[in-house]
Amino acid sequence: MSVRAASKQEIVMNFTSAPSADDLDGLARQIMASLPYEMEGKCDDLDICIEEFPDETVEQDMELGSPYELLALYHSGREIAPGIEKKIANDESSLTLYRRPVLDLWCETGEDLEQLLREVMIEELARVFEFTEDDVSDMLRRYDRNLMGAI
């Protein structure tokens, strides 16, 4: 390989093997600490969970053709499954990130893993909190600008 400028596909990562569930958990917690201001307060008590894939119940409920179709899923503290409320609810809501589908997308796109995970998290939370597509685009655009200013 020559010493010329790296292409976009040659992103340098600090991983010598695929990021573990703990790696993604740490990254997700960093992202949670810097969510767009529109989401502040809505995610204060949100728990982050990392699973390899969605379980069979989630796959069936969401009518997935493949477990790779789902990157993240918000679980309300009041729901057992999407749309099915518990009779006795605790208020612990969680955002489950599915490691293998996220890593598969990361490999396909060649994007920076932190940026990709941030987009996945913001898009899932925005869906739950009923933000518009324009709101999501604006949040992601502001994040990209903040990254460019930091370089």
Phi, psi and omega in degrees: 000136180281169183267016179292171180303136181289141176284171179300331180285346182258056181285130180273123178242161178266027181247128174264349173219172182302139178303134181280174175300321178296321177299312180294323178299313178299317179295316180297322179293324175296318180296318179302326181287349182228034177294157177304150184302333179297336183261353179301140180086330179280340187239016185304315184256020183285129178267143177256131177234141176243123177237154178294309181216162170296146178283173184300322180298313179297317179303315181290313181300323182266002179052050180283140174278337181206146178294345178284351181285340185248120182265325184206155178210128176274133177242119176288147176298347181260359184245143172274315176218165181309119178087353181249110184275147175284151174284322175246111187256135165263164184263019181274108176264155181218156173244114179264127176254133182262107189304306185296314176298323178295315180293325177297315178296320178302314179294321180295317188270331184073011179289163172297130185299318180297316180295317179298313180296322178299315179298316180300313183294314180297317181296319179291315179294322179296322178298314182295317183272010173060041171282153178280165176299324177295320177300314181297314179301318179296316179299314181292323178296316178297321179296315179300319178296319178297324177295316182295325179290336182278343183279000000 
